Amino acid sequence: MFDLKGKLALVVGAAGYLGSDVCRGFAECGAEIIAADWNQQGLEVLAETLKAQGAAVRCECLDCADPAQTAGLMDSVKNTEGAIDVLVNAVYYRTSKGVDELAEEEFTKANKVNITAAFSLLQQASQLMGPGASVILFSSMYGSIAPNPGDYPEGTAVNPIEYGAGKAGVNQLVRYAAAWLGSRQIRVNAIAPGAFPWNVTDNEEFLRRLRAKSMLGRVGRQHEISGAAVFLASDEASFVTGQVLSVDGGVSAW
Ligand SMILES: NC(=O)c1ccc[n+]([C@@H]2O[C@H](COP(=O)([O-])OP(=O)(O)OC[C@H]3O[C@@H](n4cnc5c(N)ncnc54)[C@H](O)[C@@H]3O)[C@@H](O)[C@H]2O)c1
């Protein structure tokens, strides 16, 4: 089970904390990977790690919110690999601002990355997809529940409104696109992580509160994301579409 040999996976946001773990999982299951990100250095580190695993990987440095750049990538895939079997989008944008401070342009900028770029990638990649292909967008628990300001110690920015609004948009994008692409046997799902903190490791009080929110009494670990992605990418998930799979230690379930 969970054999991805013969599948080509385009992972956008591949150099990130969770995107790189998705790549690791895909590589372990035999997928060929196109790793895309705008962090060139991060891509190089990732490619070195994946190649050491024996994976076939090529890197593409681009801004995924620029449809001309992503269209260029799709053209190169069409001419080189021919087809895409799996698309993952693990990119996001957010500010650290409260509602009162957030300017309209910042809200719009977030939507451009969190929703519009996800839509463009999905629209473009689906043209290179055939029956059995799988799209996986990254949502968040904050696409379906609101952050509780009381969970944030003084001086720690509350997860901002444009982020959750964008992730709610991703959830609906998934349902709509699953219905749209279903007749072509292309599946569309999202993964909604809970807290997988990597940039607040020095904020012990915040971490304590994050742990307390989870039914498992802890936060997510980096290696705990790829299992969901491998499942959704694989033929074992062949009847799973239009879903938002929570990987959040139960935070959104109580
Ligand atoms: N880490 C968490 O706790 C958590 C929780 C819930 C949801 N998520 C979601 O999971 C996904 C991955 O998050 P992460 O924690 O790995 O974040 P991350 O910041 O480590 O990774 C994001 C990656 O996207 C890249 N990127 C950003 N904008 C880009 C652009 N315009 N073009 C190309 N690349 C771009 C960055 O360079 C980075 O490598 C995101 O969608 C995020 O919203 C994360």
Ligand as a Chemical Component Dictionary entry (heavy atoms), coordinates in Angstrom:
data_LIG
# 
_chem_comp.id                   LIG 
_chem_comp.type                 NON-POLYMER 
_chem_comp.pdbx_formal_charge   0 
_chem_comp.three_letter_code    LIG 
# 
loop_
_chem_comp_atom.comp_id 
_chem_comp_atom.atom_id 
_chem_comp_atom.alt_atom_id 
_chem_comp_atom.type_symbol 
_chem_comp_atom.charge 
_chem_comp_atom.model_Cartn_x 
_chem_comp_atom.model_Cartn_y 
_chem_comp_atom.model_Cartn_z 
_chem_comp_atom.pdbx_ordinal 
LIG N1  N1  N 0  3.182  25.012 10.727 1  
LIG C1  C1  C 0  1.962  25.095 11.224 2  
LIG O1  O1  O 0  1.758  25.114 12.440 3  
LIG C2  C2  C 0  0.757  25.131 10.312 4  
LIG C3  C3  C 0  -0.508 25.057 10.908 5  
LIG C4  C4  C 0  -1.628 25.082 10.106 6  
LIG C5  C5  C 0  -1.495 25.175 8.726  7  
LIG N2  N2  N 1  -0.251 25.267 8.190  8  
LIG C6  C6  C 0  -0.179 25.395 6.727  9  
LIG O2  O2  O 0  0.732  24.453 6.206  10 
LIG C7  C7  C 0  1.380  24.983 5.055  11 
LIG C8  C8  C 0  2.884  24.893 5.250  12 
LIG O3  O3  O 0  3.240  25.679 6.397  13 
LIG P1  P1  P 0  4.705  25.649 7.011  14 
LIG O4  O4  O 0  4.572  25.689 8.476  15 
LIG O5  O5  O -1 5.496  24.564 6.365  16 
LIG O6  O6  O 0  5.241  27.084 6.555  17 
LIG P2  P2  P 0  6.696  27.467 5.990  18 
LIG O7  O7  O 0  6.769  28.954 6.073  19 
LIG O8  O8  O 0  7.751  26.679 6.662  20 
LIG O9  O9  O 0  6.620  27.020 4.473  21 
LIG C9  C9  C 0  6.016  27.780 3.475  22 
LIG C10 C10 C 0  6.920  27.719 2.257  23 
LIG O10 O10 O 0  6.282  28.437 1.201  24 
LIG C11 C11 C 0  7.255  29.240 0.543  25 
LIG N3  N3  N 0  6.555  30.380 -0.057 26 
LIG C12 C12 C 0  5.856  31.346 0.580  27 
LIG N4  N4  N 0  5.339  32.192 -0.322 28 
LIG C13 C13 C 0  5.714  31.751 -1.549 29 
LIG C14 C14 C 0  5.473  32.194 -2.878 30 
LIG N5  N5  N 0  4.729  33.282 -3.123 31 
LIG N6  N6  N 0  6.010  31.491 -3.903 32 
LIG C15 C15 C 0  6.761  30.383 -3.668 33 
LIG N7  N7  N 0  7.019  29.907 -2.425 34 
LIG C16 C16 C 0  6.493  30.591 -1.382 35 
LIG C17 C17 C 0  8.239  29.647 1.619  36 
LIG O11 O11 O 0  9.496  29.996 1.061  37 
LIG C18 C18 C 0  8.293  28.368 2.472  38 
LIG O12 O12 O 0  9.325  27.505 2.035  39 
LIG C19 C19 C 0  0.864  26.422 4.899  40 
LIG O13 O13 O 0  -0.198 26.456 3.970  41 
LIG C20 C20 C 0  0.338  26.750 6.280  42 
LIG O14 O14 O 0  -0.686 27.719 6.256  43 
LIG C21 C21 C 0  0.867  25.252 8.937  44 
# 
loop_
_chem_comp_bond.comp_id 
_chem_comp_bond.atom_id_1 
_chem_comp_bond.atom_id_2 
_chem_comp_bond.value_order 
_chem_comp_bond.pdbx_ordinal 
LIG N1  C1  SING 1  
LIG C1  O1  DOUB 2  
LIG C1  C2  SING 3  
LIG C2  C3  SING 4  
LIG C2  C21 DOUB 5  
LIG C3  C4  DOUB 6  
LIG C4  C5  SING 7  
LIG C5  N2  DOUB 8  
LIG N2  C6  SING 9  
LIG N2  C21 SING 10 
LIG C6  O2  SING 11 
LIG C6  C20 SING 12 
LIG O2  C7  SING 13 
LIG C7  C8  SING 14 
LIG C7  C19 SING 15 
LIG C8  O3  SING 16 
LIG O3  P1  SING 17 
LIG P1  O4  DOUB 18 
LIG P1  O5  SING 19 
LIG P1  O6  SING 20 
LIG O6  P2  SING 21 
LIG P2  O7  DOUB 22 
LIG P2  O8  SING 23 
LIG P2  O9  SING 24 
LIG O9  C9  SING 25 
LIG C9  C10 SING 26 
LIG C10 O10 SING 27 
LIG C10 C18 SING 28 
LIG O10 C11 SING 29 
LIG C11 N3  SING 30 
LIG C11 C17 SING 31 
LIG N3  C12 SING 32 
LIG N3  C16 SING 33 
LIG C12 N4  DOUB 34 
LIG N4  C13 SING 35 
LIG C13 C14 SING 36 
LIG C13 C16 DOUB 37 
LIG C14 N5  SING 38 
LIG C14 N6  DOUB 39 
LIG N6  C15 SING 40 
LIG C15 N7  DOUB 41 
LIG N7  C16 SING 42 
LIG C17 O11 SING 43 
LIG C17 C18 SING 44 
LIG C18 O12 SING 45 
LIG C19 O13 SING 46 
LIG C19 C20 SING 47 
LIG C20 O14 SING 48 
# 
